[in-house]
């Protein structure tokens, strides 16, 4: 089992200002790495609405810039997006940002991709919300193409690539791992067809209504979908054992459990085919967060190494 930390950029009037101080971001990343975290993640919301923010949204920084900074402060952890909203950007521009992160991290980048759900953000960025699935599929084709072809040509829906070269290319070949985020059947089908990993969203009706994705409310539901995806992979001639699956929010099902109960439950997740999970820590203060990360590493992570 591997563990992922999603860094919270807490910057409201009641929050500890150290969360957004560069020195403390670097300190948190180093402590998480030392505690046994295998990945550190940032989200992607370049132009969210205040309405979204006030109703439970969160602050963000550009994930490629932020993860590049974290790469310089660490040496082992994966640098992960959770997730990159693919239709927001020209795919060649996005491939360049992804490549840069892979280069400066010496090949530690993993990209979780999604189609997006926030209509107001699509509008702010000048992207047709109804076109998002077509743009997503096109972008993946373009990124894989420019990473493998020194003179890449492509007639896109809104652009023409007339012999594009990507230099330097990514450290990881043929490209960094590409996971998919979301619960919809079209997402699960993409995972089976070409994805390196799957990051579903676990939660009840409120989460699924907000993010416009199908509900996965229990670990039994998740296990059924993992079996389904692996079956589709086998049908397509792909090795199901190569699939990474993250239950980053799965630790919420362990609330109140003892350390040994948590270890046992994480073992059961592994038996379901889950390869990544969350690295829980308190968010009510920066010092408390560091203490919580260290404690979870000592009490839980070390027992699974």
KOLGURO-509628 format. One record per residue (C-alpha): x, y, z. Coordinates in pm, 1 decimal, always signed. Example, Ala and Ser with C-alpha at 12.3 -4.5 7.8 and 13.67 -1.06 7.14 Angstrom:
% residues 2
{r {+1230.0, -450.0, +780.0}};
{r {+1367.0, -106.0, +714.0}};
//
This chain:
% residues 305
{r {+0.0, +0.0, +0.0}};
{r {+123.4, +347.9, -89.6}};
{r {+13.8, +670.6, +77.2}};
{r {-72.7, +1005.2, -79.3}};
{r {-88.3, +1341.5, +95.5}};
{r {-300.1, +1615.9, -60.5}};
{r {-153.6, +1945.1, +53.0}};
{r {-419.7, +2191.3, +176.4}};
{r {-361.9, +2555.4, +85.7}};
{r {-555.3, +2696.0, +377.7}};
{r {-564.7, +3074.7, +352.8}};
{r {-894.9, +3192.5, +498.5}};
{r {-913.2, +3462.2, +766.5}};
{r {-915.6, +3200.0, +1044.7}};
{r {-638.6, +2979.1, +902.5}};
{r {-274.7, +2952.5, +1003.4}};
{r {-90.6, +3164.9, +745.1}};
{r {+199.9, +2919.8, +737.5}};
{r {+5.8, +2690.6, +506.2}};
{r {+81.1, +2921.7, +213.7}};
{r {+433.1, +3026.3, +313.9}};
{r {+689.6, +2867.8, +75.8}};
{r {+930.4, +2771.8, +355.6}};
{r {+653.6, +2588.6, +536.7}};
{r {+523.5, +2418.3, +222.6}};
{r {+874.8, +2280.5, +175.7}};
{r {+893.7, +2180.7, +543.4}};
{r {+561.6, +1996.3, +524.0}};
{r {+674.0, +1811.6, +210.1}};
{r {+999.0, +1699.9, +373.1}};
{r {+820.5, +1584.9, +689.9}};
{r {+563.3, +1391.4, +483.9}};
{r {+839.3, +1222.6, +284.7}};
{r {+1029.8, +1130.2, +600.6}};
{r {+707.7, +993.4, +754.9}};
{r {+662.5, +752.7, +464.1}};
{r {+429.8, +933.9, +225.8}};
{r {+474.7, +807.1, -129.8}};
{r {+305.7, +1098.4, -308.2}};
{r {+216.2, +1463.6, -254.7}};
{r {-70.8, +1607.7, -456.7}};
{r {-215.3, +1942.3, -559.3}};
{r {-551.7, +2015.6, -719.0}};
{r {-629.8, +2216.5, -1032.7}};
{r {-875.6, +2507.5, -1027.4}};
{r {-734.8, +2802.9, -1227.8}};
{r {-1054.1, +3015.0, -1225.1}};
{r {-1318.0, +2885.0, -981.4}};
{r {-1617.1, +3093.8, -883.6}};
{r {-1649.3, +3255.6, -542.1}};
{r {-1983.4, +3077.2, -508.1}};
{r {-1804.0, +2741.8, -537.8}};
{r {-1538.7, +2854.7, -290.9}};
{r {-1796.1, +2973.3, -36.0}};
{r {-1988.9, +2646.5, -61.3}};
{r {-1700.2, +2420.6, +34.7}};
{r {-1439.9, +2487.6, -232.9}};
{r {-1075.6, +2548.6, -153.3}};
{r {-779.2, +2763.8, -246.9}};
{r {-536.7, +2640.3, -511.5}};
{r {-212.2, +2728.2, -682.3}};
{r {-108.2, +2619.0, -1028.3}};
{r {-32.2, +2248.3, -973.0}};
{r {+264.0, +2234.2, -1210.3}};
{r {+436.5, +2530.6, -1045.6}};
{r {+352.4, +2409.9, -694.5}};
{r {+462.4, +2051.9, -755.6}};
{r {+782.0, +2172.0, -920.9}};
{r {+857.7, +2364.3, -601.2}};
{r {+782.5, +2056.6, -389.7}};
{r {+1004.5, +1846.9, -617.4}};
{r {+1299.5, +2067.6, -524.1}};
{r {+1231.7, +2011.5, -152.5}};
{r {+1205.4, +1631.7, -175.5}};
{r {+1388.2, +1339.1, -332.0}};
{r {+1157.5, +1035.8, -330.8}};
{r {+784.4, +1116.6, -327.1}};
{r {+575.7, +1116.8, -643.8}};
{r {+445.7, +1458.6, -750.6}};
{r {+77.1, +1409.1, -830.4}};
{r {-213.5, +1611.3, -965.8}};
{r {-550.9, +1530.7, -815.8}};
{r {-658.9, +1607.8, -1071.4}};
{r {-556.8, +1796.4, -1386.2}};
{r {-867.0, +1923.9, -1567.6}};
{r {-763.6, +1835.1, -1921.0}};
{r {-1010.5, +2042.0, -2131.8}};
{r {-901.8, +2369.5, -1967.8}};
{r {-575.5, +2386.8, -2165.3}};
{r {-442.6, +2343.6, -2514.9}};
{r {-306.2, +1986.8, -2502.7}};
{r {+38.8, +2085.4, -2631.9}};
{r {+70.2, +2352.3, -2362.7}};
{r {-40.9, +2098.2, -2104.0}};
{r {+207.4, +1838.2, -2230.8}};
{r {+483.4, +2098.3, -2197.3}};
{r {+390.1, +2169.5, -1833.8}};
{r {+371.7, +1798.4, -1756.0}};
{r {+706.0, +1735.4, -1921.4}};
{r {+868.4, +2018.9, -1726.5}};
{r {+748.3, +1871.2, -1396.0}};
{r {+875.8, +1526.7, -1491.8}};
{r {+1215.7, +1672.0, -1583.8}};
{r {+1268.8, +1884.2, -1271.6}};
{r {+1153.7, +1595.5, -1046.9}};
{r {+1386.0, +1346.5, -1221.1}};
{r {+1092.9, +1134.1, -1332.3}};
{r {+864.6, +1144.7, -1027.0}};
{r {+550.6, +1290.7, -1188.0}};
{r {+212.6, +1114.8, -1194.8}};
{r {-85.0, +1289.1, -1353.0}};
{r {-442.9, +1213.9, -1254.4}};
{r {-661.8, +1346.2, -1536.7}};
{r {-1026.0, +1452.0, -1540.7}};
{r {-1283.0, +1615.6, -1764.0}};
{r {-1393.5, +1871.4, -1503.0}};
{r {-1734.7, +1957.5, -1361.0}};
{r {-1747.2, +2328.2, -1270.4}};
{r {-1946.1, +2502.9, -1544.9}};
{r {-1852.2, +2853.1, -1429.0}};
{r {-1483.2, +2768.3, -1455.0}};
{r {-1525.4, +2642.1, -1811.5}};
{r {-1702.4, +2968.1, -1895.8}};
{r {-1429.3, +3178.0, -1735.9}};
{r {-1165.2, +2996.8, -1939.4}};
{r {-1359.0, +3014.0, -2266.1}};
{r {-1408.7, +2638.4, -2299.9}};
{r {-1738.8, +2479.6, -2403.3}};
{r {-1857.3, +2264.1, -2113.2}};
{r {-2056.0, +2037.5, -2346.8}};
{r {-1740.7, +1968.0, -2548.2}};
{r {-1534.4, +1849.7, -2252.6}};
{r {-1537.8, +1474.8, -2323.4}};
{r {-1438.6, +1520.6, -2687.5}};
{r {-1164.5, +1764.8, -2583.7}};
{r {-1043.0, +1519.8, -2319.6}};
{r {-1008.1, +1228.9, -2563.1}};
{r {-839.2, +1451.7, -2820.7}};
{r {-592.8, +1586.8, -2564.4}};
{r {-481.2, +1241.6, -2450.1}};
{r {-419.2, +1142.1, -2811.2}};
{r {-222.4, +1462.3, -2871.7}};
{r {-10.1, +1431.7, -2557.4}};
{r {+84.9, +1073.7, -2630.2}};
{r {+159.1, +1171.8, -2989.2}};
{r {+387.5, +1465.7, -2913.7}};
{r {+572.8, +1260.5, -2652.3}};
{r {+655.6, +993.3, -2911.1}};
{r {+694.8, +1184.7, -3241.0}};
{r {+973.4, +1435.1, -3309.0}};
{r {+766.8, +1609.6, -3575.5}};
{r {+413.5, +1575.1, -3449.9}};
{r {+126.9, +1674.3, -3677.2}};
{r {-237.1, +1692.2, -3576.1}};
{r {-551.5, +1870.3, -3694.5}};
{r {-739.3, +1941.2, -3373.2}};
{r {-1086.1, +2075.8, -3304.2}};
{r {-944.5, +2420.9, -3228.5}};
{r {-576.6, +2406.4, -3331.5}};
{r {-334.6, +2269.9, -3592.7}};
{r {+0.7, +2117.4, -3498.3}};
{r {+225.1, +2147.5, -3804.4}};
{r {+533.3, +1947.0, -3713.7}};
{r {+572.5, +2009.8, -3337.1}};
{r {+871.8, +1885.2, -3136.4}};
{r {+879.9, +1841.4, -2756.0}};
{r {+1233.7, +1892.7, -2628.6}};
{r {+1333.6, +1805.6, -2370.1}};
{r {+1102.1, +1507.6, -2352.1}};
{r {+982.7, +1346.9, -2028.7}};
{r {+1221.2, +1141.6, -1817.3}};
{r {+967.9, +858.1, -1785.1}};
{r {+913.0, +672.4, -2109.0}};
{r {+701.5, +660.8, -2309.4}};
{r {+542.7, +920.4, -2079.4}};
{r {+463.4, +980.2, -1709.9}};
{r {+187.0, +761.9, -1562.3}};
{r {-158.3, +883.6, -1664.9}};
{r {-438.7, +801.7, -1423.8}};
{r {-803.6, +895.7, -1452.5}};
{r {-1019.5, +1052.9, -1186.1}};
{r {-1395.3, +1018.6, -1149.4}};
{r {-1661.5, +753.9, -1119.8}};
{r {-1861.5, +763.4, -1443.3}};
{r {-1873.9, +459.7, -1667.7}};
{r {-1698.8, +650.1, -1947.5}};
{r {-1410.7, +713.9, -1704.2}};
{r {-1391.9, +349.3, -1600.6}};
{r {-1390.1, +246.2, -1966.8}};
{r {-1099.4, +483.0, -2035.3}};
{r {-911.0, +334.5, -1740.9}};
{r {-955.4, -13.1, -1885.5}};
{r {-855.0, +96.0, -2235.4}};
{r {-537.8, +293.5, -2160.8}};
{r {-515.5, +424.2, -1803.4}};
{r {-226.3, +350.7, -1570.6}};
{r {-440.3, +413.8, -1265.3}};
{r {-783.9, +510.1, -1135.6}};
{r {-872.8, +760.0, -863.7}};
{r {-1244.9, +740.0, -785.2}};
{r {-1431.4, +984.9, -564.5}};
{r {-1578.2, +817.2, -258.2}};
{r {-1876.0, +981.8, -96.6}};
{r {-2249.1, +1022.0, -75.4}};
{r {-2509.3, +1216.7, -270.5}};
{r {-2378.1, +1564.0, -180.5}};
{r {-2031.8, +1493.4, -323.7}};
{r {-2164.6, +1331.5, -637.7}};
{r {-2412.6, +1614.6, -698.3}};
{r {-2137.6, +1874.4, -665.5}};
{r {-1887.7, +1694.7, -887.4}};
{r {-2144.1, +1554.1, -1132.0}};
{r {-2020.7, +1197.0, -1111.5}};
{r {-2174.0, +862.1, -1022.2}};
{r {-2196.9, +772.2, -654.0}};
{r {-1954.8, +528.9, -489.8}};
{r {-2073.6, +533.4, -130.9}};
{r {-1913.6, +217.8, +15.0}};
{r {-1597.8, +13.9, -14.6}};
{r {-1808.3, -276.1, -145.1}};
{r {-1921.2, -53.3, -432.7}};
{r {-1557.3, +35.4, -501.1}};
{r {-1449.8, -329.3, -496.9}};
{r {-1715.6, -415.8, -754.1}};
{r {-1595.6, -139.1, -987.5}};
{r {-1232.0, -249.5, -951.6}};
{r {-1330.9, -603.2, -1053.3}};
{r {-1526.8, -461.5, -1345.7}};
{r {-1236.2, -250.9, -1473.3}};
{r {-988.4, -535.4, -1439.8}};
{r {-1224.5, -760.5, -1632.0}};
{r {-1242.8, -507.2, -1914.2}};
{r {-863.5, -481.0, -1911.2}};
{r {-828.1, -855.2, -1948.0}};
{r {-1078.2, -852.3, -2233.3}};
{r {-866.2, -584.8, -2404.2}};
{r {-546.9, -785.8, -2364.7}};
{r {-404.9, -565.6, -2087.8}};
{r {-256.3, -702.7, -1766.4}};
{r {-499.3, -615.3, -1481.5}};
{r {-222.5, -652.0, -1221.4}};
{r {-52.6, -338.8, -1354.4}};
{r {-343.1, -111.7, -1256.2}};
{r {-298.9, +135.8, -971.5}};
{r {-617.1, +222.9, -781.5}};
{r {-636.4, +497.2, -522.5}};
{r {-886.2, +511.1, -240.1}};
{r {-745.9, +841.8, -120.7}};
{r {-1065.3, +915.8, +69.7}};
{r {-1096.6, +561.6, +202.5}};
{r {-945.0, +646.2, +538.8}};
{r {-1264.7, +832.3, +628.6}};
{r {-1426.3, +488.1, +668.5}};
{r {-1174.7, +413.3, +947.0}};
{r {-1273.8, +701.0, +1177.3}};
{r {-1236.1, +600.0, +1539.5}};
{r {-1051.9, +277.1, +1460.1}};
{r {-748.9, +173.2, +1663.6}};
{r {-408.2, +158.8, +1499.2}};
{r {-429.6, -218.4, +1456.6}};
{r {-781.8, -192.2, +1315.3}};
{r {-656.7, +64.5, +1063.4}};
{r {-369.5, -162.7, +961.5}};
{r {-610.7, -454.3, +918.7}};
{r {-851.4, -242.8, +714.3}};
{r {-571.3, -119.7, +489.7}};
{r {-476.5, -482.8, +436.2}};
{r {-831.4, -552.7, +322.1}};
{r {-809.5, -258.7, +81.4}};
{r {-499.6, -418.7, -64.8}};
{r {-686.2, -743.8, -112.6}};
{r {-951.1, -548.4, -310.7}};
{r {-684.8, -425.3, -551.4}};
{r {-635.1, -82.2, -392.8}};
{r {-270.3, +23.6, -424.9}};
{r {-285.9, +381.9, -290.3}};
{r {-473.0, +544.4, -5.4}};
{r {-477.7, +874.1, +180.3}};
{r {-237.0, +994.7, +447.5}};
{r {-467.1, +1151.6, +708.7}};
{r {-363.2, +1443.3, +927.7}};
{r {-541.8, +1725.6, +1115.1}};
{r {-603.3, +2052.0, +932.2}};
{r {-669.5, +2277.2, +1230.4}};
{r {-315.1, +2414.5, +1250.5}};
{r {+20.4, +2376.0, +1080.1}};
{r {+205.4, +2239.9, +1384.4}};
{r {-76.0, +1995.7, +1456.4}};
{r {-60.3, +1880.1, +1094.8}};
{r {+313.2, +1809.0, +1114.8}};
{r {+265.4, +1619.0, +1441.0}};
{r {-19.4, +1421.7, +1289.4}};
{r {+181.1, +1330.0, +979.8}};
{r {+473.0, +1210.9, +1191.6}};
{r {+244.9, +1012.0, +1422.6}};
{r {+57.2, +840.7, +1138.0}};
{r {+388.8, +749.3, +977.3}};
{r {+522.5, +600.0, +1300.0}};
{r {+203.6, +420.0, +1404.2}};
{r {+52.7, +300.1, +1076.1}};
{r {+277.6, +339.2, +773.2}};
{r {+574.7, +163.1, +929.1}};
{r {+361.9, -147.0, +991.9}};
{r {+289.6, -181.5, +619.7}};
{r {+648.7, -147.8, +497.0}};
//
